[in-house]
Amino acid sequence: MINHILCATLDGVEARVIEVEATFNRGLPGFALVGLASSDIQESKERVKSALLTNEFIFPPLKITINLSPSDIKKSGTHFDLSIALLIALQKKVIDEKGLFIFGELGLDGKVKSSSMLFPIILSLKEQGVISRAIVPKEAIEYLGHISGISFIAVETLSEAIALIESGEFQDSTYSFGYSAKSIEIDGSTYFYKREYESDFVDVKGQSVAKRASLIAASGMHNFMMEGNPGCGKSMIAKRLKDILPPLYEAEILSIAKHQFLDGVEPDFSATRPMRSPHHTATTASIFGGGSRVAKIGEVALAHKGILFFDELPHFSKNILEALREPLQDKRVHIARVNSKISYEADIMFVSAMNPCPCGNLLSKTKTCRCSQMEIKRYQNRLSDPFLDRIDIFVVMQEVSSKDSGDITSSQMHKMVIKAFVEQKRRGQERLNGKLREDEVEKYCILDTQAVEILQSAISRFALSHRSITSIKKIARTIADLNNNTQITKKDILEALSYRRR
């Protein structure tokens, strides 16, 4: 008799369903575990033996073979322990619970423990539509309960799990954890956001053009670049952007949490978009992910649904800047290694800051630039045209004056971002303006007659590329939303054109 239990493993960042099988044959007693199991699964043999013996279960004097099928997929994770132990403890019982997944690591005393891999595995299975109920460790419910639509049966000990399977009486519980955030409902969908500001835009003195550009960039999640002298407020604006970003829906919060679990960080399931700001000395592998044997996610994936901020942009290596073109265009990153190939989502808002020259004083009215024309040209040539073409909004920062003052708060800006967000969702947009596909741009970015004339004139005058034209339309759509315009007007398109790279 062969019993089967469903479990799963991570293959890159996606879960694969694994069938745990067991056979018990006469012969020299032994315990074999086959099916490309990693060392942490091989070690489960000792944990399972100890857990069964300390709970007064007699280990059968038979040749036990546990197979993890399909056998051509590498498996890893301690969460296979409970499935293996149940198959051994219930060797004489036919386990016929179709569609029931079982996860859990075992302590030597039989306690069922959680694992950092559980959340990304179960969330991925739910996204694939292959899981409806699961036996999980009770201590994992605190975070697994955020995944709606799955009936969880929580257990604390191996004995409890065995009794549960023997009785066949499962008390499924669908947990529903709320989010400590404000919510807004649009056409039957709920979105969450926080009105908490670690730093406030009111602290940024002057820079009215840059703050207006920041508002537009945040409202549509447009890629944004600031250029200016040192100390003019580029980093200040970037750090304040994350607090005024648009609301998130539940699936986005869970997707962010999944990436945090994969990074080894326990998430707080906050309705806050992430912000990652790697140093310019970071390696390509740390930015995009990698590894010699197992490909792991990097900074781009951890910024998913949030901001990836590059300060001192030209100082990043050429390889990193050119490789960044793929996620900026396709919203995905592909990592290929000899032993593994993975693809993960990277829907980011790219924000960057740079000086106009190596010394930083090229645009200053009070300081003298010390750079030669060759040095300035070499510095600016580190950014290729194809890379810059993927940046939507460019702003040259103003020089700071002692008379400058803060004229708008983060709270005021966030209200305007939420207002623009509501307009986008009421139009039926699945994606925000900055992330629209080509066909969606034609559908939602409707220009009035005067706006069409202005855009046609700009195309002829500036020899705009197709990508630039699409970008201008998306920016103009966001400006129109902020200005309460159903169609994109002449004023909207002119402002959008003012943010193009000179």
N, C-alpha and C positions, 0 to 999 in steps of 0.2 A: 504494500500500500504506500502510495506517495501523497503526502500532503503538500499544499501550496499556501503561501501567504504573500500578499502584495506589499512591497516596500518600494523605495526609489533611491536613486543616487543623482548627484549633479554631474552633468556632462558639459563642462564649461560653465555657463551660467544658467543653463536650462536643465530641468529634471527629466530623467528617463525612468520609466516604470521598470522595476526589477521584481521578478518572481522568485521567492525563496522556497526551494524544494528540499525535502528530506527523505532519505531512505534508511531503513534499519535492516541489516542483513546479518545472518549468522556467520560467525567467523571470529578471528582474533579481535577482541575489543579495540576500538580505535575511533578517532574523531577527525574526519577530514573535511576541509572547507575549500571548495573549488569554484572557479568562475571569475578569474582575474580579480581576486580580492586584494585590496591593499593591506599593508601591515597592521593598520588599526582595526581592520575587520578580522584578520588572522588572530589578533590578540583577543578577540571576543570569545574564542574557545575557552580561555581560562576564566574570563568573567562569567560566562554562562555556566560553566561547571561549578564554580564557587557559589553563584546565586542559587542554583538548583539544590546543591547539597546543604547549604545553610538554611534552606526553607523546607528541609525534610523530604525532598523528592529524590527518589533512587535513580541514579544515573544508569541507564540500561546497559548490561554487559553485551553489547552488540557492536557491529561495525557501522558507525553512523557516518553518512555522507550528506553534507549540506551543499547544495548547488545554487549559485546566484545566476539566474538566467535573464537575458541572453548572455552567453559566456564571452562574447567578443567585446564587451564594454567594460572598461576599467571602473571598478567600484571603490568608493571610499566613504568613510564616516562610521562613527560608533553607534549610529541609530539602528543598525541591523540587529543589535543584541537581543532585543525583546522578541523579534520575529523568530530568530534561531532558537531561543529558549522555549518559546511556546510550542514549536514543532517537536522538540525533544520531550517536553513535559506531557504533551497530548498525543504521543505517538500512536496510541490505540484508538484515538477519536478522529472521525472524519471531520476536518475543518472545512465547512462549506458556507463561508460568508463572502459571497461574491461582491466585489467592489469595495471591500473593507481593507483599508491600508493600516499597517501597524508600524509605529516608530517608537524608539526609545533606547537609551543606553542603560546598561545595568550596572549597579554597584555590586560589590562582592557580597553584600548582605541582602541583595534582591531588590533594592530600591530602584525605581525607574527614574532615570535622570534625563534632563534635556540635553540638546546638542545645538551648536551654533548653526548647523546646516538645516535644521528643521524648517525654519521660516522660509528661506529661499526655495527649498524643495517643494513644500506644500503650496506656496503661492504660485510657483511655476506649474504645478499639476493642476491647480484651479484654473489658471489662464488657458491651459490646454483642454480643460473640460473633462478630465478623466477621473476626478476625485469628488466624492460627495460626502463621505464620512471616514473617520480615522480614529484609531486608538492612539493617544499621545500621552506623554508625561504630564501630570497635573501641574507641575511647576512651569510648563511651557505655555499654559493657557493664557498667562498674563500678556503674551505677545501674539500667540496664534489666534486668540479670540478676535483680533482685529480683522482677520480674513473672513469675510461674510460668505454665506452660502454653503458652508461646510458644517456637518454635524460632527462634533468632537466628543469622544468618550475618554474622559480623563482618568488615569490610573496612577497610583502612588507606588505600588509594589508589584513584583512578579506574581505573588500569590493572588492578588486582586485581579490581575489580568487573566490568570489561568481560570479562576472561578467564573469570570465573566464569559470566557469562551465556552466553558463547559455548560453553563446555564443557557447560553444563547439569548439571554434577555438583556439587550443593550438599551441603556437609557441615554439616547442621543441628546446632546444639548447644543443648541446653536447660540453661541455667545455673541454679544453685540457690545463692543466697547466704543464709547463716544470719544470725541476729540475735544481737548481743552482749548477750544478756539471759537471764534464767531463763525456763523454760517450764513449762507445766502442761497436761496432756492430759485432756480431759473428753469422754467419749462419742465418741472418734475425732477430735475437733477440738483443735488446739494453740493455746494462748494464751501471750502473752509479756508479761513485766513486769520491771521493774528494782527492785532493793532498794538504791537509792542515795538519800540524803537530803541535799540541799544545806543545808536548815535543818531543825531538829528540833522537834517539838511539846513536847519536854521544856523548851524555852526559854520556853514560854508559861506564865506563873505564874497559878495559880488557874484561873478560867473553866472549871470542870468541866462545867457545862451546855453551854457553847458547844462544848467539845471533843467531848462526846457527840453533839451535833447535827452537828458536822463529820464524825464517824465515820459517822453515818447517811446524811448527804448524799453522802459519797464512795462508800459501799457501793452506793447505788442511783442515783447521778448525779442527785440531786434539786436543784432550784433552791433557793438558800440566801441568806438575808439576815440581817445582823448589825446591831444598833443599840446604840450605847453611847457613853460619853464619850470624848473624845480621849485616846489613849494607853492604852486598856484592852486592846488586843491584837487589834483587828479585822483590820488588814492583816497582822499576823503569822500569824494563823490562815489567812487566805486564801492567803498565799504558801506555806504548808506543805501545803495541801490537794493541790496538783498531784503531790506525791511519793507520795501514798497512794491514788491513784485505781486503779480496777480494771484488770486485764490487757487487752491488745488482741489481736485475732486478725490474721492477715496482711493481709486485705483492708482493715482499719482503718488499719494502719500505712502501706499504700500510698496510701490515700485522704488521709491527713495529708500524706504526701510530695508528692502531686499538688498540693494547695493551696499548699504551700511553693514548689514550682517555679513556679506561676502568680504567686506574689508575688516571684519573682526570687531566692529563697534556695535554696541547694543543701542538701537535707536530709541528715541522717546516718542515716536509717532506724532511729532509736532507738525502743525500745518504751516511749516516754514520751509521755503525752498533753500537748498544747500548752496553754499558758496565755497569754492576751492581756489586757492591762490598759491600755486607752486612757485618756488624760487627759480630764477632763470638758470641756475646751475643744475636743475633737475635733469635726470636722464630720460631718454626716449621711453624706456620701459616703465619708469615711474609715472610718466604722463599718460601713456596709452595702454599700459598693461603689458605683461609678458612673463617670462620665466623660462628656464631651460627645459624643464620637464612638464610642469603644469602652468598653463597660461592664466595669469591672474589679472584682475581689473586694475586700472590706474586712475589718475586724477580726473580724466575726461569722463569716465563712467560714474565716478563719485559726485560729479557736478550735474548728473542727469536731472533734468527738470529745474535746474537752477543756473547759477553763474559760474563760469570758469574765467578767472581774472588773471591776466598776464601783465604784471607791472614791468617796466623797462623792457618793452616788447622786443626791440632790435637785439637785445643781449641774449635772447633765447637762440638755441642752435638752429641752423638752417634746416636740418632734418626734421626737427620738431615742428617748425612753422609750416613747412610744406606738407608734412603728414597730417597737420590739423585741417587741411582743406577737405579731407574726406568726411570727418564728422560734421563739419560746418555745412557741407552740402547734403549728405545722405542721412545725417542724424544717427549713424551707426559707426562702430569701429570693428575692423576685422583683424584678428591676431592669428598669424600662422606660424607654428613651430613644428619641428620634426615629429614631436610626440603628441601635439594637440593643436586643434584649430577651433577658435571660438569667435563668435560675433555677438556684440552686446549693444544695447541701446545707448545713445549718447545725445539726447535731445537737449542741447545746452544753449544758453545765452552767453556768447563770448564777449567779454569786456576787456579792453586793453588800454594801457597808458604808455606814452613814450615822450622823450624829450625831442626837440627839433634837431639837435646836433649832439655830438659826444659830450661837450662841456655844458650844454643845456641852455645857453644864453643867446641863441640865435635870434629869438623873437623879443628879447628884452629891450626896453627903451632906456634902461638905466645902467645895464651891465654890458661889457664888451665881450663878444664871442671870440674865443681863443682858437677856434678850429680853422683849418685850411679848407678850401673848397673841395680838395680831394678827400679829406677826412669826412666832411659832411656828406659828400656823394656816396662814399663807401658805407657810411652809417645808414643812410636812407635806402641804399640798394639792398640791404639785408632783407627787406620786405618785397617780395615779388608781386607783380601786378595780379596774377591769378589768385594769390592769397588775399590781397587788399580788395579784390573784386567781391569777396564774400563778406566784407564788412559793410553793414547797411548805413550806419550813421557815423560821420566824422565831425569832430569839433576841435577847433583851435582855441585853446583856453586864453582868457584875457589876463593881463598882468594885474596882480593884486595891488589895490590902493588902500591907504589908511582910511579913506572915506567910505569904503565898501561896507555893506552890512548884510545880514541875513534877511531875506525878504519872503521866504516861504518855508513852512515846516514839513517834516516828513509825513505828519498826519494829514495835512492838506493835500500833499501830492498823492498819498495813498488813496484818498477818497476819489481823486480824479482817475487813478489807475483802475479802481474797482468799477467806476462808472463806465469807463471804456470797455472793461472786461464784460460787463453786462450787455453792452451794445453788441459785442462780438458774438456772444452766446445766443442772444435773441435772434440774430441773423441765421442761426443754425450752424455756426462754425464749430467744427470739432477741434480745430487747431487755432491758436492765436495768430494774429496778423503776420507776425514775423516768421512763422513756421508754415505758412500756406504753400500748398503745392501749385504747380503751373495751372492746372485746370481750375483750382479753387480761386486763384488770383483773378482769372477771367470772370468767375461767377460772382465774387464778392467785391472786387475793387472796380466799381463802376464810376467812370469819370463823366462829368457833364461836358457840354460842348466847348466851353472856354478852357476847361482843364485839358481836354484832348488836344486843342490847338497849342497850348503852352508846352505840353509834353512832346508833341511832334517837332516843335521848334527846337526844344532842348536836344532831342535825338540827333537832329541835323547839325546843330551847332557844336555839340560836345562829342559827337561820334560815340554815343552810349552803346555798350554791349547789351545783348539780350538779358543777361543776368542783372545788369545795372537798371534796366528799364523795369524789370519785375520787382527789384528791390525798392525803387522809387514809388511804384504803385502801392506796395505793401506799407511803406512809411506813410504815404499820403492817406491811406485807409485808416491808419491809427490816428493821424492828426484830425481827420474828419470825424472820427468817433469822439475825440476829445472836444471838438468844436460843435458837436450835436448835428452834424451834417449827414443826411442819408446817402447822398452821392458825394463824390470827391469834387470839390470846387477848385476854382482858379487859385484861391488863397491857400488851400491845402497843398496843392501840387507845387506851388512856388516855395512854400516852406520846406517841403520834402526835398526839392532840388537844392536848397541852401545847405543841406547836410551832406551832399555828395562830396567825394574826395576831389580836391583841386589838382 
